[in-house]
Amino acid sequence: MRLANVVTLPEYQGHGYGTTLVLDVIDWAKLTDADRVDLTATPAGQRIYEKAGFMMTTAPRIKLVL
């Protein structure tokens, strides 16, 4: 499962909205028997993902945007 384009407006940052969303996506991924959730994080958002258990990898990303 791919998590993409998670953005919290500045006035709502620091209230746990992004964390709640990420944890809900993780729960949903588990319910659908996904084998992983991956994403590309900005430095500003990296802390949320690390707190949720994500780990940095060196895997290159390749994608096609339609």
KASUL-V673957 format. One record per pair of residues at least 12 apart in sequence whose C-alpha atoms are under 10 Angstrom apart, sorted by sequence separation. I is the first residue (numbers start at 1). J is the second residue. D is the distance in whole Angstrom. If there is no record, write none. Layout:
((I,J,D) (I,J,D))
This chain:
((6,18,8) (25,37,9) (6,21,9) (39,54,9) (41,56,9) (6,22,9) (38,54,8) (40,56,9) (37,54,9) (38,55,10) (39,56,10) (36,54,10) (38,56,10) (3,22,8) (38,57,10) (40,61,9) (3,25,8) (39,61,10) (2,25,10) (3,26,10) (1,25,9) (1,26,9) (23,48,10) (19,45,10) (22,48,8) (23,49,9) (26,52,9) (2,29,10) (18,45,9) (22,49,8) (26,53,10) (1,29,7) (19,47,10) (20,48,10) (19,48,6) (23,52,7) (18,48,7) (19,49,8) (22,52,8) (23,53,10) (1,32,10) (18,49,10) (1,33,10) (16,48,9) (19,51,9) (20,52,10) (1,34,6) (6,39,10) (19,52,8) (1,35,8) (2,36,8) (3,37,7) (4,38,9) (5,39,9) (1,36,6) (2,37,6) (3,38,6) (4,39,6) (5,40,9) (6,41,9) (1,37,5) (2,38,5) (3,39,5) (4,40,8) (5,41,9) (1,38,6) (2,39,6) (3,40,8) (4,41,9) (8,45,9) (1,39,9) (2,40,9) (3,41,10) (7,45,9) (6,45,9))
